[in-house]
């Protein structure tokens, strides 16, 4: 049983790290603020959640697991709210999203 928990825990830790790395790559590769923010918020929330779940499995039923669960809930609730606030503030300040122009090859269905 302990081997199964270790395998699942490490799978969560590795996949969470991969999601965080993909989110970092999205920050570099995406063309404008809104798509960068979307790439970072979605993948980093999932990555952090998987990493915390893997750490909870490693901790077992202890006070550390409860603290990690509280951190996970905090991230789960604050990350989407912060992303929404940033997007709304950018839109209010007049930052326009980068849209595909009519007639470009990527705009055709």
VENHUKA-V849104 format. One record per backbone hydrogen bond with DSSP energy under -1.0 kcal/mol. CO is the residue of the C=O (numbers start at 0). NH is the residue of the N-H. E is the energy in kcal/mol with one decimal. If there is no record, write none. Layout:
BEGIN
CO_NH_E + CO_NH_E
END
This chain:
BEGIN
0_4_-2.1 + 1_5_-2.1 + 2_6_-2.3 + 3_7_-2.6 + 4_8_-2.6 + 5_9_-2.6 + 6_10_-2.1 + 7_11_-2.2 + 8_12_-2.4 + 9_13_-2.7 + 10_14_-2.5 + 11_15_-2.4 + 12_16_-2.0 + 13_17_-2.2 + 14_18_-2.4 + 15_19_-2.2 + 16_20_-2.2 + 17_21_-2.5 + 18_22_-2.2 + 19_23_-2.0 + 20_24_-2.3 + 21_25_-2.2 + 22_26_-1.4 + 23_27_-1.0 + 24_28_-2.4 + 25_29_-1.9 + 31_35_-2.1 + 32_36_-2.6 + 33_37_-2.1 + 34_38_-2.4 + 35_39_-2.4 + 36_40_-2.5 + 37_41_-2.1 + 38_42_-1.4 + 39_43_-1.9 + 40_44_-1.7 + 41_45_-1.9 + 42_46_-2.7 + 43_47_-2.6 + 44_48_-2.0 + 45_49_-2.4 + 46_50_-2.4 + 47_51_-2.6 + 48_52_-2.3 + 49_53_-2.4 + 50_54_-2.2 + 51_55_-2.4 + 52_56_-2.2 + 53_57_-1.7 + 54_58_-2.1 + 55_59_-1.7 + 59_61_-1.6 + 61_65_-1.3 + 62_66_-2.2 + 63_67_-2.5 + 64_68_-2.1 + 65_69_-2.1 + 66_70_-2.2 + 67_71_-2.4 + 68_72_-2.3 + 69_73_-2.2 + 70_74_-2.4 + 71_75_-2.6 + 72_76_-2.0 + 73_77_-2.5 + 74_78_-2.1 + 77_81_-2.8 + 78_82_-2.2 + 79_83_-2.3 + 80_84_-2.3 + 81_85_-2.4 + 82_86_-2.4 + 83_87_-2.6 + 84_88_-2.3 + 85_89_-2.4 + 86_90_-2.3 + 87_91_-2.4 + 88_92_-2.1 + 89_94_-2.6 + 100_103_-1.4 + 103_106_-1.6
END
